[in-house]
Amino acid sequence: MRRTLGPATWLLLLTLWGSFTAAEEPDRPEITKAELSGSVLALEFNEPMLTWTGSTAPPGVSIDPPFACNWTWSNDTELQCNGENQAAGARPATRYRVSVQGGLWSQHGTEIGTQVMFADSERPTVDASVSAWKDGQPTIHVSTNVAVTAAA
């Protein structure tokens, strides 16, 4: 007498087989924060990354609008793009798009996936204060955190 397996038994066998044969893909490293402070753009990763020395741009990383800088690792979880000079650094009130298309690897050997982050430069501020009064007229001092001309 020949015995056959029912549909429920086949389903159970296929489920068990799949759990043994499916290779679990490791989590990809991610950028958790992109922050712009002065002329330094810092990318923070959620796990230790393979680092290098020198100032070459990492493969697969682009910044728009362009940001002239030297790349360095401050530690194994933070990559910094240091503006080459203040004039070439971040423009005020600008949103920078940092696009990563792979090319960076975790210390566990997993490549970062495609990711887009944004970093905003400092917004201009204006401060005014009255420093003195003379003949009923105030002396007002105005200052900003960006360079301006008298015509502005």
Buried (B, 14 or more C-beta within 10 A) or exposed (E): EEEEEEEEEEEEEEEEEEEEEEEEEEEBBBBEEBBBEEBBBBBBBBBEBEBEEEEEEBEBBEBEEEBEBEBBBEEBBBBBBBBBEEEEBBEEEBEBEBEBBBEBEBEEEBEBEEBEBEBEBBEEEEEEEEEEEEEEEEEEEEEEEEEEEEEE
